[in-house]
Amino acid sequence: MKVRIARLLATFFYAGIIPAAPGTFASAIGVLVVLNLYQQPIIYLASILLVTVVGIWAAGVTEKAVGKKDPSIVVIDEVAGMMITLFMVPLSWPVVMSGFFLFRAFDMFKIYPCNKLEEQGGGWGIMADDLFAGLYANIVLQLAIRLALCRTCF
């Protein structure tokens, strides 16, 4: 029963079992989650923490059950990363789309320390690289938004 619940959560309600690009699909689901939580920042932040904690547990249990390091069916990490990417940024379609592509790029290219964190394995290793990818994407979005605003001041 524990493994079934962990798999349900790790695959983010079976989104991770789609045959093509499950991480990209889960990132898009993450955008939908953000759009539903955006107006309630405290609940949004609590949801990031909840998805992260649950994700560490569920990803670790699922990884052991599958017997493969960082199995592609585990996509709760992409949902958490996308939630971090869009935290405290103005949600317009250009910002959301930029955030989506930035997160996917940071997630794929594994810029330090993401590459080292992923090597740790287990639930923490699975989640940590995407959490940092989301943080990197958020920082880039925050800077880009501020630079765009500065240009309009002149």
N, C-alpha and C positions, 0 to 999 in steps of 0.2 A: 504493500500500500504506500509506504514512504517513497519508493522509487517511482511509482505512478504519479503521485502528487508532485514530486520534484521534476519529473519529465514534463508534466503539464505546465508548470511554471517556467522551467528553463527554456522550453520551446515557445514561450509566451502564448499559451493556449493553442498550441500546435501550429503556430505560424512558421516555426522552424523546420517543419517537415515538407514544405513545398520543395519541389525538385530543383528549381533554378533560383539562384541568388537569394537564399533565405535571409542573409544578413541585410541586404538592401530592402527586402520586403519588410523586415522587422523595423528597420530604420524609418520607413514610411509609416508604419503603425505607431512608432514613437512620436512622429509629428502629430498624428491624430490624438494621441494621449495628451500631448502638450496643448493642442487647440482646445481640449476639454477642460484643462486645469489652469490655463493661462490667467484667467480673471481672479484666481484665488491663490496668491503667491505663497501663503503659509501652507496650504494644502499641497500645492505644487512641490515645494521644498520637501515636505514630509513624504510625498510620493516618491521623490528621487531617493530619499534615504530608505524607504520601504522596499522599493524595487532593487536597490543595491544590496541590502542585507538579505532579502529573500533570494536574490540572484546568486549571491556568493554560495549560499547553502544549496540551492537547487542545481546550480551548475556543477558544483563539486560532487553531489550525489549522482547526477546524470552522467558525468564524465566517468566515474567509477563503474556505473552500471553498463555503459556502452563499451568500456574498456579501451577507449581511444582518447588521446589528449586533445582537449578543446574541440569536441565534435561539432560539426557544422549545424546540427539541429539546435544547439544551444544559442538562442538569440536574445535572451533577456538582457544580455550585455549591450546589444545594439540599442534596445529601447532605453536603457538607462543612459547610455552615451548621448543619444539624441535629445533626451530630456535635459541633460546638462548643457548641450550645445545651445539650446534655445532659451535657457533660463535667463531672465531679466534682459531680454532684447525685445525691441518693438516688433510685433508679429505682423509684418507685411509680407506679401508673397515673394518679393525679391529677397528679403532677409531670410525667410524660411527656406527658400530654394538654395540660397547661398550657404546657409547653415547645413542643409542636407548634404550638399556636395563637399563642403569642407570636412564634415564629420566622416563621410565615406572615404575621402582621401587620407585623412589622418589615421583612420582605422586600417586602411590597406597598407600604408607605407610605414607604419610603426616607428615613428620618430622617438628617439630616446626620451624618457625611460620606458616608453611603451614596449619596446622590443625586449627589454630586460624583465619587465613585469610579467609579460606573457610567458616567459620561460619558466616561471615559478610553478605553473600548473595548478591544478585544483581549482576550486571555485574562485579564490582570490585572483589567481593568475588569469583566468578566463575573463573576469569582470574588470580587472584593473586597467588593462590596456585600452579598453573602450571608454572607461571613465576618464582616463587621461586624454584620449582622442577627443572626447566631448569637451573637456576643459580647454584644450588647444583650439578647437573650433570656436568655442565661446569667446576666447580672448581675441582671436582674429576678427570675429564679428563685431565685438565691442570696439576694437580699434578702428575698423572700417567705418562703422557708424559714426564714430566721433570725428574721423577725418572727413567724412562726407558732410557732417554738420559744420565743421570748421570752414570748409570751402564755401558754404553758403553765407558765411559771415562777412566775406570780403566783397 
